[in-house]
Amino acid sequence: MRINVRVNGVPSEADCWEGESLLFALREKLGFPGSKNACEQGECGSCSVLLDGVLVCACLVLAAQADGHDVTTIEGLGTEEELHPVQAAFVETGAVQCGFCTPGLVVAAADLLERVSDPSDDEIREALSGNLCRCTGYVKIFEAVRLAASRGAGA
Amino acid sequence: MDVLTPRSLSEALALREAHPEALPIQGGTDVMVGLNFDRAHPAALLNLNEVVELREWAPSGDGYRIGAGVTYAEMMSGPLAAEFPALAEASRTVGSPQIRNRGTIGGNLATASPAGDSIPPLVVAGAEVECTSVRGARRIPVADFVTGVKRNALAADELITAIHLRPSGVAETFLKVGPRNAMVIAVCSLAVSAGDELRAAFGSASPRPVLVTAPRGEAATFPAQVAAAASPIDDVRGTATYRRHAIEVLTRRALERCLA
């Protein structure tokens, strides 16, 4: 089946298998491999994207359900020349190790800062509770979110 | 496989009647796991995301009608959370922000898992499931709607369209046991309301929902009564012995909270 999705503001089309996830369509059909494919059951958050502005796991959205909707992926948050403030903060604080979880964490953190410009540690912990990192132990990730918030990333 | 995407409730009900083999999908947090792992092979999918009628909630009579497509995120804050605090607490314990933004109360009932977090507070509230087909609508108490482990009373041409429930107006709470605070399938869970009547229902401790009630004067023995009503099993998440013990402890804590 053919789906029409606006990805990062750009209308895009893809032929999908009917049972395919939005994550598979993004990575394999639409040319957005930034969202990572790991658990495929909503446990790890590495495929986090915004669907009509709402944080979701792309692996748990049927590609057909995104037809006619807006999706924002990690590729839509910043460019190599001009990083999103959350991306810049992750780089500066060393919140990236293997990097596999990073796209999902950056999308989730950016979503938090859009809603809560100066989050408490508890609010950061809750907002990132659906994103697993197996390398850094989260301390530097927290530092990155605090740094981005202090620079008004959500303003 | 086909994906059927109705744009209105009437269209959804007509498609449901014409394609009873189609598996309804709303938030997808259960259905997609089955598809991704090649465990579910539905002949077709009935995508309910575009049916706006299912996403609405409103006061109805002396209670509320909550559309089947209302998400956990919508139930855990705002007016619904103020009216239904135990349901809000249960909603906050579901998965992660990503899951709570997509998962719905109707989906939780359709899946009918013993671990479904919304089910104990709905049972305590005496909630009814509105099941609708082209033949009309009927209401089934939640405890009767869940007929077994992952089985429900929905007819082949019916969709879950809403939940009906009234605010208890008394102290109520929800407690859940799991290895961490997020992304946890309940080892066991418990909802309690404490008015003139004490009411309790547990999760992950019986194949079907069970409502336990006692007069308020029996608060001292109520935890043991609730634990005795459970029929837990040993599985990967915990033992039957542990679950029965935990339910007694949770009931005691819930009463401390509600009767304070």
Boltz contact constraints between the chains, C-beta under 6 A:
constraints:
  - contact:
      token1: [A, 18]
      token2: [B, 1]
      max_distance: 6.0
  - contact:
      token1: [A, 18]
      token2: [B, 3]
      max_distance: 6.0
  - contact:
      token1: [A, 19]
      token2: [B, 1]
      max_distance: 6.0
  - contact:
      token1: [A, 19]
      token2: [B, 35]
      max_distance: 6.0
  - contact:
      token1: [A, 40]
      token2: [B, 36]
      max_distance: 6.0
  - contact:
      token1: [A, 41]
      token2: [B, 33]
      max_distance: 6.0
  - contact:
      token1: [A, 42]
      token2: [B, 29]
      max_distance: 6.0
  - contact:
      token1: [A, 42]
      token2: [B, 99]
      max_distance: 6.0
  - contact:
      token1: [A, 43]
      token2: [B, 183]
      max_distance: 6.0
  - contact:
      token1: [A, 54]
      token2: [B, 101]
      max_distance: 6.0
  - contact:
      token1: [A, 55]
      token2: [B, 97]
      max_distance: 6.0
  - contact:
      token1: [A, 55]
      token2: [B, 98]
      max_distance: 6.0
  - contact:
      token1: [A, 55]
      token2: [B, 101]
      max_distance: 6.0
  - contact:
      token1: [A, 56]
      token2: [B, 98]
      max_distance: 6.0
  - contact:
      token1: [A, 56]
      token2: [B, 101]
      max_distance: 6.0
  - contact:
      token1: [A, 56]
      token2: [B, 102]
      max_distance: 6.0
  - contact:
      token1: [A, 57]
      token2: [B, 98]
      max_distance: 6.0
  - contact:
      token1: [A, 60]
      token2: [B, 28]
      max_distance: 6.0
  - contact:
      token1: [A, 60]
      token2: [B, 29]
      max_distance: 6.0
  - contact:
      token1: [A, 60]
      token2: [B, 32]
      max_distance: 6.0
  - contact:
      token1: [A, 61]
      token2: [B, 28]
      max_distance: 6.0
  - contact:
      token1: [A, 62]
      token2: [B, 28]
      max_distance: 6.0
  - contact:
      token1: [A, 64]
      token2: [B, 3]
      max_distance: 6.0
  - contact:
      token1: [A, 65]
      token2: [B, 47]
      max_distance: 6.0
  - contact:
      token1: [A, 65]
      token2: [B, 49]
      max_distance: 6.0
  - contact:
      token1: [A, 129]
      token2: [B, 96]
      max_distance: 6.0
  - contact:
      token1: [A, 129]
      token2: [B, 182]
      max_distance: 6.0
  - contact:
      token1: [A, 130]
      token2: [B, 96]
      max_distance: 6.0
  - contact:
      token1: [A, 130]
      token2: [B, 97]
      max_distance: 6.0
  - contact:
      token1: [A, 130]
      token2: [B, 98]
      max_distance: 6.0
